Amino acid sequence: MNSFYIHRYPFIRLLIPWIAGIFCGDHFFDRSWAPLCGILFFGFFAALSFALYFLKRYSLRWCFGIAISALCFTGGWLGMTGQLQQAVCSFPKEETVYRVLITDAPQPKEHTYLCQALLKERRDTAGIYPIGHTAVLYLQQDSSASRLKSGDELLISARISPPLNNRNFDEFDYARFLMRKGISGTGYVASGKWIKCDGMNNFDLKSVASSCRRNVVSLYQELGFNGDELAVLSALTIGDKTELSDSVRESYSVAGASHILALSGLHIGLLYTMIFFILKPIARRGNIGRCVRSVFLLVLLWTFAFFTGLSPSVVRSVSMFSILTMADMVGREPLSLNTLAVAAWLMLFCNPAWLFDVGFQLSFLAVASILLIQKPIYHLITVKSRIGKYVWGLMSVSIAAQIGTAPLVLFYFSRFSMHFLLTNLVVIPLITIILYAAVVMLLLTPFSWLQIEVAGGVKKLLEGLNFFVRWVERLPCASIDGIWLYQSEVLGIYIVIALLTYYFMNRRYRNLQICLFSILLMGTYHATLYWLDCPQTSLVFYNVRGCPAVHCIKSDGQSWINYMDTLSNEKRLKHMTANYWKRHHLLPPQEITADCRHAELNRQQQIISYHGCRVCVINDNRWRNKSTVSPLYIQYLYLCKGYDGHLEELAQVFSFSYVILDASLSEYRKHLLESECKKSGLRFISLSDEGSVRFLL
């Protein structure tokens, strides 16, 4: 792009350094020097920008541009650092009494209710101390916990601690994820360890919004919606995804339609378009009419956001369309790259952590790619018929959005839906009809008999939508799964896309050479990383509490995972290790749960022999009070929950090089065994402290 083209979009030039500053602020947050350096640099560049602005020398204009970019960079850095700092809080290590306010409706999990709560104060014998931080609480499931709702105030006795990761290989950074959302700690609250404060029910704005959302779901149920139709309708209209089953989520993901289940830009855009055209006659009355329409749009959009429970994705999307509405109010082009950059900059100024929200990234990249490449794609094929133009227009929009979001989708979800064009060609018009019909259905609440008729039509449309999505899911080669990309590769792919777009806009041979060279460079880089991450013959122990396992990996990608507990939480282990398996291109592991003999693996009496290496898993007392003349040599002694003895008893049976302490051990047992290892001079690794470990064979 030439400089003239860049100067048409000044807010892009501000947004890019701001985003870079947010990334650096997040990455270097744990460095003690980062906040002070950020403040000093911000002050320096602010003063420099102010001085250069009043320096009337045209030849130094570029210095002012650099100073402003540096100022935006340090501004993003400080904004992100400040937001993360607000989530930092120290908690007592022992169980303590807290007064908390539930700020979100509790969500049922497998054995608990998960809720977000504001920690108002901490109480002990010395006094009462205000806190004012947010925590995620896991309340043990019982009849009392099921009746809790947003706005309830509780007294709880629990041990709350800052969020920590399990430090498994390539594990999702859950601790930083919570910090970005302003959550300072997590805690488990057992039954009988909490009471509801009498007369305490705080009805703040968010609580009222959640109550309205529950009322809408109740209305849907009264109108005869149930099962998958109720779940999809609730997700489409009010953003409530609690009723969505795993099978429905998987079907929509494979078909390439999972974006419609997340109430965000698409749905707000359809609502915005409907209201925009309904109020079009008002806008024809000049500037006053356009202002009136914009005010109506703002009020209706935020009212809709309120009724959906003010979820972050909806607030983000409504904020973007509100900025577009205000741009239209002042006579600017409603949707352009500059307006989009303004919306993104303002939102990241208010909440820098939104940058790391997947929905935020996908929404803005989809809109930006549509604005940049939809028209060139549309003009690649000349269509004369009206229906053909509509179909190709819809397909070109879908292709443009898919090109813009595909690298991120591959990075976050490791999946590419092959039939996304077919899916969006049918689903988007169908979703449009369903959303508009749902709005009419809700407006007809005073006329129950007519509302029931409309509800019947909406139900048929939802059944058709679910049937079509499941049909696409069953088509051959519906999706490519198990894809692994690095962050650097994602950035490289977007650079290649930008270069290709620039070439097709200018058609210069030199630009084509640059594109081909960048593609070759990306291919070489990917092939190098792929070779470096090829699997190696090894043993891996994971830090997954409640699931002791030994993973035996072969260099050709085959592997055997030995589960040592009949009640192992295998689902959690697979979820936490999925990225590691994808990165090293492992085939689905064979699951071993009992004694067996293979050509390369032998398991007898909890002793695993693999490639000349022995691992003895101690998860019961079968080896206590046993002795032998010649102790059996094993490389790794894997101590798990279930063994109540001491190391000296095992030393009479085994001779071992390493002791592995599993995460299933209690804190008391872990410290006791650590002390014994230190006393005996044995090398040991505590998985709960070190995370997962790998031994190459």
N, C-alpha and C positions, 0 to 999 in steps of 0.2 A: 504494500500500500504506500502511496506517496504521502508526503507530509500534508498536502491539502486535504486528502481524505481523512487523515487522522484528526486534523483540526476541526473537522465537521462534528466530531464527537468528543468534546472536551471532558465530559464526565467519565469516559472510558479511560482517559489518561490519569484521572484521579483514582478511579476504582482499582486499576491494576496494582499500583504501589500500596494501596490500602489493604488489598487482599494479601499481598506479599508480607506486609507487616503483621497481619493477623496470624498467618502461618508461623512466622518467626516467634511471635509472642507466645503461641501455643507450644512450639517446639522447645524454646529456651526458658519456659516458665520456671523450671526447677533450678535454674542457675541463680545464685544469690546476687550476682552483679547485674542481672538483666533489668530490674525495675529502675535502678539508679541511672544506668546508662541510657535507658529509654527516656527518662525525664530530662537528662542533660541534653541529649540530641534533639528532643522536641523543642526545648527552649532555644537552642542554638539555631535550628532551622526556621523557627517562627520569627526570630529576630532578623535572620538573614533574608527571609521572604519579605518582611516588612520594609527592610532597607532597600532591597532591589526593586520593589514595586514603585518607590518614589524616585529611583535613580533613572533619570530621563535619557538613557543611552540605548538606542535601538540595537546596537551591536551586542549588548549584554542581555538581551531578552531571553536567550537560552539559559542563562544562569538563573533567572527567575523561575523558569519552568523546572529546572533540576531541583531548586530549593523547595518548590511546592510539592514535587513528587516525593522528595525526602521527608517533608513535613507529613504528607499522607502516610508514608511508610511508618514513621515513628508513631503517628496517631493510631494506626491500626494495631501496632505492637502494644502500646500502652493500654488501648481499649480492651484487648484480649487478656493482657496480664491482669488488669484491674478486675475483670469479670471472673477470672479463675481465682484470684486472691479472695474474692468475696465468699467463695465456696470452701475456703480452708478453715477448719475448726478443729480444736483438740477436745477429745472426750475422755472421761475417766475410763480406766481399763476394767474396772469392776462394774457390776450391775448397779444401775442408778435409777432413781425415780425422775421422770420427766412429765411435764404437762405439755400436751401436743394438740394441735388442731389439724384434723384431716382436711386436706385441700383438694383431693381428687377422690372420686368414687372408688372404693376398694374393688380390685379386680380378682376374681377367683383363679387360683393356680392349682397345681396338683394337690398340694397338702396345706396351702396357706392362702391368705388373702393379701395381695400386694396393694399398698396404698402409699401415697405421698403425703407427708405431714410436715407442718411447721412446728419446730421445737421452740415452744414459747419460753420455757424456763426449766432449770434443773434444781432439784431439791435434795438436800441432805441434812444431817443433824446440825451443821453449822449455819444453814440459812437457805435462802432462795436466790438463784442467780439467773438473770435473763440471758437468753441465747439468741433467738431470732434467726436460726439457720434451718434449712430444709433437709429432711432425711427420708429415705425409703424404708418403710417398715413392712415386715412379713409377719402377719398375725396368724397364729395357728387356727385352722378351720374348726369352728363350732357354731352352734345356733346363734349365739350372741354376736359373734363377729359378722355373720351373714346379714345382720340388720343394720350395720353401720353404714353411714353415708357421708358425703362431703358436708363439711360444716360442723360435724360432731367434735366435741372436745373431750380428751381422755387423759387420765393419769395412768402412766405405764411404768413398769419396772423392767428394764432391759439393759443390755450391754450394747451400746451404739459405738461403732468405730468408723473411721474414715474408709471409703471404698478402696479395696485392694484387688489387684489382679492375681490370678493363679500362676502367672509367668510360664505358661506352657508355650511351646514353639508356635509362632505366628498366630497367637491368640488375639482375639478382639480386645482392644483396650477399654474394658468396661469402666475402670476407675476414672479415666479421663472423660469418657462419655458422660458419666454422672456429673463430674465437675463442670463440664460445659453447660449442663442444664441447671447449674446452681445447687446441686445436691451435695451436702457436706458429709453425710454418713449413711450407714445402713445398719439395721438391727432386727433381730428376731424376737417377737413377743409371744410367749407361751400362753395357753389358756389359763385364766386365773391370775395373770400378771397385769391385768389392766381393768380399769373401771371407767364407765362413762360419767362425766361430771354432770350432776343434776342441774337441770335448767340451763345448761350450756349448749347452745346450738347457734353457731355464727353463720348467718346468711349473708355472705359477701357476694359480690357479683358473679364470681366463678361458681359458687354453690347454687345460686339461682339458675345459672345457665345449665348446669348439670341436671338440675331438677326438671327444667324444661325439656331437655333431651330425653330423660326417662319418660316424661309424659307423652312425647311424640312416639316413642317405641311402644308404649301401652296402647296408644291409638291405633298403631299399625296392627297390633295383635287383635284388638277388638274388631278391626275390619277384615280379619280372616287371614292375615299374613302369618306364615310360620315356616320353620325349617330354613332351607337355603334361600328361599325368596325373601323372608324377613331379614336374614343376615345381610344379603346383598343390598336390599332397599335401605336398611339402616346405615350401611357403609356409604352408599351413594349420596344420601340426602343429609345425614346429620353426622357422618364421620364415626359412627359407633361400630367398631369391628370386633366387639367382644363375642358376638354370636357366630362369627365366621369359623367354619370347621377347617381342619388342616387339608382335607381333600379339596375343598373349594379354593383355598389359597393356592394349592399346588396346580389345580386345573387352570386358573387364571394366569399363573406365572408361566406355565409351559406354553400356553396359547399366546402369550405376549400381551395380556390384557390386565396385568396386576395393577397398572397405574390407575385404572378406573376405580379400584377399591379403596384408594387413598384419596379422601376428600381434599382436593387441592386446586391447582391452577385450572385443570380442564373443567371441573364442575363450576368453579367460581366464574370462569370465562363464559360458560354457557348461560349462567344466571345473569351475568353482566350484559351479554348480548341481548337476551330477552328483554331486560328492563330498558336497555339503551334504545331498542327499536319501539317498544311500547311508548316511551316518552319522546319519541322523535318529533311528533307534532308540536310539543312544547318548545323544543330547541329551535324551531323555525321562526320564532318570534324575536330573533336577534340575540344580542349578547345576554340580555336579561333571561330569556328563555333557556339559553345554553347553561347559564349559571343555576337556574332552577332545576334543570335536569340533572346537573352534576350533584347538587345538594341532595336530591331525591336518591340518586344512585348511592351516594355515600351513606345515607341513613339506612337504606334497604340492605346494602351489602354488610354493614356492621350489625344490623339487626339479625341477618342470617347467621353471621359469625357467632353472635350471642346465643342463638337457639341451637347451634351445633356444639355448644359447650366451650367455646373459645379455645379449641385445640390449637397447638402451635402451627400446624400445617395450614389450617384455615386462616388464622390470624396473619400468617406470612403472605398467603395468596391474596387475601382481602387488602392487605397493606399495599401490595403491588398494584392492584387494580384501582385502589384509591388514588395512588399517585398518577396513574394514567387518567383517571377522571379529572383530577385537578389540572393536569396538562391540557385536557380538552376545555376546561373551564376558562383558561387564560388564552385560548385560541391556538395552542401549540398542536403539533402532530400527535394524536393520541398514543400511537404505538410506533416507536422507532428505537434504534439502538441507543440513542442518547437518553430517551425517556426510560428505557430499561436499565441503563447504567445508573441513572438518578435513583430509580426505585431500589436497586441493589445497594447502592452506596448509603442511602438513608437507612435502610433496614440493617445493614452491617454497622452503621454508626450507632444505632439504638441497641443492637444485640450482636456483637462480633461473633459469638459462638454459632450463630445461624449458618455461618459459612461451612461448618462441618456437618450440617444436617443434609442427609442424602436427598430429601425432598426439595430443599432449597437449591441444591446444585442441579438436579435434574430439571426442575421447573425453569430456571433461568437459561440453562444451556439449550433446552428444547425451544424456548421462545427465540433466543438469539439465533439458533441455527435456522429456524423458519424464516426469520427476517433476512438472513444473509443468503441462503441457498435455495429457498423454496421457488422463487421466480426462475432462476436459471434451470432448475430441474423441470419445472412446468413447461418451459419453452423448448426443452429437448425434443418433445413430441408435439406435433400439431394435430389437434382434435377439432373437428368441425361441429359435430352434433352437440346439442345442449346437454343431454344425459352424459355423453362421453366427456365433455368438459368438466361436469360436476364430479364424475368418478375420478378422472385423472387429477383434478384439483385436490380432491381429498387424498389420493394416493401420494401426490407430490408433497403435501404437508406432512403426511406420515413418514415418508422417506427422509425428508429434511430433519424432522424431529428425531428419527431413529439414528441418523448419522451423527447428530449432535450429542445424543445421550448414550450411544452404544458403548464407547470406551468405559464410561462410568458404570453402566449396567454390567458389563463383563467383569469389571474390577470388584464391584460390591457383591454381585449375585452369582458370578461364575457361570452364567447361563446366557445363551443367545437363542431367542425364539425365531425359528425359521419362517413361520407363517404369519409374521406380524402384519404384513400388508393385508392379507385376507381377513385377519382378525379385526383390524382397525376399520377396514372398509365396511364391515357389517356392524361392529360394536359401537363405534362412535355415533352414527345416526340413530341406532337403537337406544343408546344411553341418552342422547338428546331428547328423544321422544319420552323416555321413561322419566327423566328429570322434570320436564315441563308438565307431564301428566301428573306427577307426584305433587308439584306445586298447586295445580288446579285441584287435586284431591284434598289437599290440606285447606285450601281456601273455601272448599264446599262443606266444611265442618258444620255450619248451621243447618245445612240441608242434607240430613243423614241419608235419605233414600237415594238422592242423586250421588252422594259421596260413595255409597256402597257400589253403585253401578260403575263409577270411574275406577274404584279399587279393584273390581273384577278385571277390568281391562289392563290395569297396571300389573296385576298378578300374572296374567297371560303373557305380557311382554317380558316379565322377569323369568318366567319359565322358559320362554324362547331364548332369552339371553344365555341362561345357564346351559340349556341344551346345546346351543351353538358352540359355546366355549368348550364344553366337554367333547364335542365332535372334533373340533380343531385339535384338542389335546391328543386324541387317538389317531390322528393322521400320521403317516410315516415320517420319520425325521422331524418330529415336531420341535425339538430343541436340541442344542448342543450343550452338554453339561460338563462340569469339572474343569472349566477354563481358569487359568491362573495368570494374572497380570501383576506386575510391580507398579508402584506409584510412578516411577520414572518412565515406564513404558506408556502409561496413560498420558502423561505430559507429552511424550514424543509423538503419540498417535494424534493428539490434537494439533501439534505443530505441523504434522504431515497433512492433516485435513485442511488447515489454514493455507498451507502452501498450494495444495491442489485447488482450493477455491480461488485463490489469487491467480493461478494459471488459467483457469477456465474463464475468468473475468477479463484477462489481458491477452491470452493466447500467444505468449512469447516463447520462443524456443529456449532461451536462457532459463526462464522460469521452469520449463519442463525438465531441463537437466537438473536443476536444483531439487525438484520433486522426486525424480528418479533416484538421485543420490541419497536423499533423506530416507526414502523407502528402503534402499539397500542398506543404509546405516542402521535403520530400525530392525531390519531382518537379521543382520549380523549380531546386533546387541541382544535380541531375543534368543537367537541360537546359542550365544555364549552363556547367557543366564540359564537356559534350559540344560546345557551340558554341565554347568557347575552344580545344578540342583538335581542331577541324576541320583537316584537312590543308591545307598551304600549298605553293604551287609552290616547290620548293627542291631543292638538291643536298645529299646526306648522305654523309659518309665515316665508315666504322666502324673501330674499333680491334679487328680480329680477325686475329691473326697467321696467316699462311698462306692468307689469302683477301682479296686486294686487290679492292675493288669500289667502284663509283660508283652510288649510288641516286638516280635522277631521279624526283621525286615531283610529281604534279599535284594541283591543288586539289580535284578531284572524287574523289580516292581512288585513281585509277589511278597506277601507277608502273612504272618499268623499272629493273631492277638489272643493271648491267653487270659481269660477271665478267671479270677480266683475266688469269687464269691457267687453263690447261687442267686443272690438278690442284688447283683451289681447294677448300677445305674448306667447301663450301656448307652442309652439315648443321650445322656449328658456328655459322656466321654466322646462319642462320635461328633456331637455338636462342637465341642471345644477343640477337637483335633482335626476337624475337617479341612481347615486352611493348610495345616502342615502336610496332610496327605496329598492335597491338590498340588502344593508347591513342589513336592518331590515325586509327583506323577505316579503315586502308588495305585495299584489295582485294589478293588474292594478286598479287605483282609478276610482270611478265613478265620472264623470264630471257634476257639477251642475252649471247652468248658469242663472237660474230663480227661482222664488219662488216655494217651494215644501214642501211636508209633507211626511216624512218617519217614520218608527217605532222609529228610534233613532236620526233622524235629522229633524229639522224644520227650514225653511228659509222663512221669511215674511218681506217685506219692508226693505231688507238688514240687518235684525236682524237674526242671526244664533243661534239657541238653540241646544246644543249638550251635553248630559250627565250632565244636570243641570247647564251648563255654557252658558252664553250669550255673543255673540260678535256682536257689532253694527258696520257695515262698513259705513263710511261717505265718499262717493265719488261724492256727489252732494249737492245741497243747499235745499233739501226737508225739513230739520229740522230747517232751519233758521227762526227766528221770530216766533217760536212756544214756548208754555209754557204749563205746566200742574200743577195741584195741588200737585200730588204725583209723583215725578220723577221716571221713570222706572230704576230699578237697573240692570246694566250690568257689567260683569267682565272686558271686554276689549273693549275699544273704538279705532277702527282701522281707522285712518285718512289717506285718499288717495288724489291723485290729483283730483280736481273737486270741492272741498269745499273751499269757499272763505271767510268764516266767522271766528269767534273767539271761543275759548273754553268756554267762559262765556255764549255764546248763547246756546251751547249744554248742559251746566250744568243746564239750566232751564228745560230741557226735560229728561236728563239722570243723573243717579248717577253711577259713574264708579270708578273702582279700578286702572286700568292701561290704559295708552295711548300708542298705537303703531303707530309710524310714518313711513309710507310706503316710499319705495325708489323712488316712482313716484313723490314725492313732490319736488319742486324746492328748491335750497339752501336757497333762501330768505324765503319761506314759512316754511321750516323746522326750521330755526333759530328762526323765529317769534313764532312758536308753542312751541318750546323748552323753550323759554323765558317765555311764558305764563304758561307752566307746572311748571317751577321753582318758579314763582311768587305765584302760587296757592298751591304749596307744593304737586303736583301730581307726582306719579311715572310714568316714561315714558321710552320707548325704541325706539331708532332710528335705523331702520333696515339697513340703508345705512352706519351707523357707527359700529353697533354691529354684523351685519350679521343675518342669520336666527336664530329664537328663538323657543323653544318648551316649552309648559306648560303641565305638567302631570295632568290628571284629576282623 
